[in-house]
Amino acid sequence: MPESSILITGVNGMIGFALARRLAAEDRRVVGMDRVLPPDGDLNCPVVTAELSDPHRLHWTIRHYGVDRIVHCGAYSGPMLQRDNPFQMLETNVVGTMHVVEAARVAGLRRVVFLSSIVAYGPQPMDRAVPESACLLADEPYGASKVCGEAILRAYSARHGLAGVALRVTAVYGPRRTTDCLIRLMIRNGFAGVTTHVPYGAAWRRQYVNVEDVVSAIVAALDRKNLPQAAYNISGGINPTLEEVAKAVAAAVPEAHVEFGSEAHPFDQPIGPLDIAAAKRDLGYVPRVSLVDGIAAYAAWLKANGGSRESKGGR
């Protein structure tokens, strides 16, 4: 019987990749799964090529590698994706989560950690904190897929004894992000000496969190037993304006210059700061990476990995 291991779906993504490296550095046995393999040598763990729609490959991986816990990061990762194909978004995210959770049930696994999103809350009052008990009012396909995923996990936990927990994560930034990112856009344009034009207002707030803080929350959720809640808010503990974000970028990249317009952001929803008191209490989660330090580290990584100009808008 092989030594037990942790399966990370979506291991080639920003969060899954960073998590795999953290766990491997702690000498934990990890196996990754993704539809696209990471570059050779980037991860010190086996990676299985598979689609979330292939349950047989998933069951085989769990048996072959002695998996006892799963972190489910694999999915379309953001409301900016598949806007013209909502069915594909929902089919991949919801059915894929069903396959993961059912495989965990069949194998009798110890825990499933599901990466949910702040977007599951939908529009919320901006003048008060949002606890996990707030109603999930997602009103677009990506948020709906996360609400469905949480409901699936909760049902399996209640009826089949699966130890599942969802982490509702705010906007994540950091190395290897490939989807739209306003922070990355500002940094890369700064490197290129190009002004970043943001059509929406400088006073708009966005709750950023560094990928390393998200990884710390996941590791805690993997290890803590008998968690009293089915879901936890995970944020950077901050709710900066976009002007404050631009100033943090300028501190790391002095050439960065940002001009703001007055339009409302077409994709962001109004929502107050997430209350992370429960995560602090039950997971021991405290965000460690400040916005200034996180952006500086991200800028250094981008510079080392080719900080060229981007022309499209970012989140």
C-alpha positions in Angstrom: 0.0 0.0 0.0 1.6 3.3 -1.0 2.2 6.1 1.4 -0.9 8.4 1.6 -0.8 11.5 -0.6 -2.7 14.7 -1.3 -4.3 15.1 -4.7 -4.4 18.7 -6.2 -6.7 19.1 -9.1 -5.8 22.1 -11.4 -2.2 21.8 -10.3 -1.0 23.8 -13.4 -3.0 26.8 -12.2 -1.8 29.6 -10.0 -3.1 28.3 -6.7 -2.7 24.6 -7.4 0.9 25.1 -8.5 1.9 27.2 -5.5 0.2 24.7 -3.2 2.0 21.8 -4.7 5.3 23.5 -4.2 4.5 24.4 -0.6 3.5 20.9 0.3 6.5 19.3 -1.5 8.8 21.7 0.4 7.3 20.3 3.6 8.1 16.8 2.4 4.5 15.8 1.9 3.6 13.4 -0.8 1.6 15.2 -3.5 0.1 14.2 -6.8 -1.2 16.7 -9.2 -4.0 16.5 -11.9 -4.6 18.9 -14.8 -5.6 18.9 -18.4 -2.3 20.6 -19.2 1.1 19.5 -17.8 3.3 22.1 -16.1 6.7 22.7 -17.7 9.2 20.0 -17.1 11.0 20.3 -13.7 8.7 23.0 -12.3 7.0 20.6 -9.9 8.7 17.9 -7.8 5.6 15.6 -7.8 3.9 13.3 -10.3 1.2 14.9 -12.4 -1.6 13.0 -14.1 -3.1 14.4 -17.3 -6.9 14.3 -17.1 -10.0 16.2 -17.7 -12.5 16.7 -14.8 -15.0 15.0 -17.0 -13.1 11.7 -16.8 -14.1 10.0 -13.6 -12.3 6.8 -14.4 -8.9 8.6 -14.5 -9.8 10.3 -11.2 -10.6 7.0 -9.5 -7.5 5.4 -10.9 -5.3 8.3 -9.6 -6.8 8.0 -6.1 -6.1 4.2 -6.0 -2.7 4.3 -7.6 -1.2 7.1 -5.5 -3.0 6.2 -2.2 -4.8 9.6 -2.1 -6.4 10.3 1.3 -7.2 14.1 0.8 -8.1 16.2 -2.2 -7.8 20.0 -2.8 -10.1 20.8 -5.7 -8.7 23.8 -7.6 -9.5 22.5 -11.1 -12.1 24.7 -12.8 -12.7 27.7 -15.0 -11.4 30.3 -12.6 -13.2 33.6 -12.8 -16.3 35.3 -14.1 -14.3 36.8 -17.0 -14.1 33.4 -18.6 -16.6 31.7 -20.9 -19.0 34.7 -20.8 -20.3 33.7 -24.2 -20.6 30.0 -23.2 -22.2 29.8 -19.8 -23.2 26.2 -20.3 -19.6 25.2 -20.7 -18.7 27.1 -17.5 -21.4 25.3 -15.5 -20.8 21.9 -17.0 -17.1 21.9 -16.3 -17.2 23.4 -12.8 -20.3 21.7 -11.5 -20.0 18.3 -13.1 -16.3 18.3 -12.4 -16.9 18.9 -8.8 -19.5 16.1 -8.7 -16.9 13.7 -10.0 -14.3 14.8 -7.5 -16.7 14.5 -4.5 -18.1 11.2 -5.6 -14.7 9.7 -6.1 -13.8 10.9 -2.6 -16.9 9.3 -1.2 -16.2 6.0 -2.9 -12.6 5.9 -1.7 -13.6 7.0 1.8 -11.1 9.9 1.8 -10.4 12.0 4.9 -11.1 15.5 3.5 -11.9 17.5 0.4 -11.0 21.2 0.3 -13.0 23.0 -2.4 -11.8 26.4 -3.8 -14.9 28.6 -3.8 -15.1 32.3 -4.4 -16.3 35.6 -3.1 -18.4 35.8 -6.3 -20.7 33.1 -4.7 -22.1 35.9 -2.5 -23.3 38.0 -5.5 -24.2 41.6 -4.8 -24.0 42.5 -1.1 -24.2 45.8 0.9 -20.8 47.5 0.7 -21.1 49.3 4.0 -20.8 46.2 6.3 -18.7 43.1 6.6 -19.9 39.9 5.0 -19.9 36.8 7.2 -20.2 33.2 5.9 -23.8 33.2 7.1 -24.7 35.7 4.4 -27.1 34.5 1.6 -25.4 33.3 -1.5 -26.9 35.5 -4.2 -24.7 34.7 -7.2 -26.2 36.2 -10.3 -23.8 35.1 -13.0 -22.6 31.6 -14.2 -19.2 31.5 -12.5 -20.6 32.4 -9.1 -23.5 30.0 -9.6 -21.0 27.2 -10.3 -19.3 27.9 -6.9 -22.7 27.9 -5.1 -23.5 24.6 -6.7 -20.1 23.2 -5.8 -20.5 24.2 -2.2 -24.0 22.6 -2.1 -22.7 19.4 -3.5 -19.9 19.2 -0.9 -22.3 20.1 1.9 -24.8 17.4 0.8 -22.1 14.7 0.7 -20.8 15.8 4.1 -24.3 15.6 5.6 -25.5 12.4 4.0 -22.2 10.4 3.5 -19.9 11.6 6.2 -17.4 13.3 3.8 -15.2 15.8 5.6 -15.6 18.7 3.1 -14.8 22.4 3.5 -15.1 25.3 1.1 -12.9 28.3 1.0 -14.5 31.5 -0.4 -11.5 33.3 -1.7 -11.2 37.0 -2.8 -9.3 38.2 -5.9 -6.0 36.3 -6.0 -2.8 37.8 -7.4 0.7 36.4 -7.8 3.0 34.4 -10.0 1.7 32.3 -12.8 -1.7 33.9 -13.0 -2.9 33.6 -16.6 -6.4 35.1 -16.5 -7.0 38.9 -16.6 -5.4 40.7 -13.7 -5.3 44.5 -13.2 -2.2 44.3 -11.0 -0.3 42.4 -13.6 -1.4 44.8 -16.3 -0.2 47.8 -14.3 3.2 46.2 -13.6 3.8 45.1 -17.2 2.8 48.4 -18.6 5.1 50.1 -16.1 8.0 48.0 -17.3 7.2 49.0 -20.9 6.8 52.7 -20.1 3.1 52.6 -21.1 0.3 54.3 -19.2 -2.4 52.0 -18.0 -5.9 53.4 -18.8 -8.5 52.0 -16.4 -12.0 53.1 -17.5 -13.6 52.7 -14.1 -13.1 54.9 -11.0 -10.1 55.1 -8.8 -12.3 54.8 -5.7 -13.6 51.3 -6.6 -12.6 48.8 -4.0 -11.3 45.3 -4.7 -10.4 42.7 -2.0 -7.1 41.3 -3.2 -5.2 38.4 -1.5 -1.8 37.1 -2.3 -1.6 33.5 -3.5 0.8 32.5 -0.7 -1.8 33.5 1.9 -4.4 31.4 0.1 -2.0 28.5 0.1 -1.6 28.9 3.9 -5.3 28.8 4.3 -5.6 25.6 2.2 -2.9 23.8 4.2 -4.7 24.7 7.4 -8.0 23.4 6.0 -6.3 20.2 5.0 -4.8 19.6 8.5 -7.5 20.8 11.0 -9.9 18.2 12.2 -13.6 18.6 13.0 -14.1 22.0 11.5 -17.3 23.5 12.8 -18.2 25.4 9.5 -18.8 24.2 6.0 -17.2 27.3 4.4 -14.7 30.0 5.4 -14.0 33.4 4.0 -10.3 33.9 2.9 -9.1 37.4 2.1 -6.0 39.5 2.5 -7.8 41.3 5.3 -7.8 44.5 3.2 -10.2 46.3 0.9 -8.1 48.8 -1.0 -9.3 51.3 -3.6 -7.8 50.8 -7.0 -5.9 54.1 -6.5 -4.2 52.5 -3.5 -3.4 49.4 -5.6 -1.9 51.7 -8.2 0.3 53.4 -5.6 1.5 50.0 -4.4 2.4 49.1 -7.9 4.3 52.5 -8.4 6.3 51.8 -5.2 7.6 48.6 -6.9 7.7 49.9 -10.4 8.3 53.7 -10.4 7.7 53.9 -14.1 4.1 52.7 -13.7 1.5 55.3 -14.4 -2.2 54.7 -14.2 -5.1 56.9 -15.4 -8.6 56.2 -14.1 -12.0 57.0 -15.7 -15.4 57.3 -14.1 -17.2 54.2 -15.4 -18.5 51.5 -13.1 -16.6 48.2 -13.5 -18.7 46.0 -15.8 -17.7 42.7 -14.0 -17.2 43.5 -10.3 -20.2 43.3 -8.0 -20.7 45.5 -5.0 -19.8 43.6 -1.8 -18.5 44.7 1.6 -15.3 43.3 3.1 -15.3 39.6 3.9 -15.3 38.8 7.6 -12.4 36.4 8.2 -12.9 36.0 11.9 -14.0 32.4 11.6 -10.9 31.5 9.5 -8.7 33.1 12.2 -10.5 31.2 14.9 -10.8 27.7 13.3 -7.9 27.6 10.8 -5.5 29.9 12.6 -5.5 31.9 9.4 -3.9 35.3 9.4 -2.9 37.0 6.1 0.8 37.6 6.2 1.6 39.2 2.8 0.9 43.0 2.7 -0.3 44.5 -0.5 2.9 46.5 -0.9 5.2 43.5 -0.2 3.1 41.1 -2.3 3.1 43.4 -5.3 6.8 44.0 -5.0 7.5 40.3 -5.0 5.1 39.8 -7.9 6.8 42.6 -9.9 10.2 40.9 -9.3 8.8 37.6 -10.5 7.3 39.1 -13.6 10.5 40.9 -14.4 12.5 37.7 -14.1 9.9 35.9 -16.3 9.5 38.5 -19.0 7.5 41.6 -18.1 6.1 42.6 -21.4 3.3 44.9 -22.2 -0.4 43.7 -22.1 -3.0 45.5 -24.2 -6.2 44.0 -22.8 -8.0 45.1 -19.6 -7.5 43.1 -16.4 -9.3 42.1 -13.3 
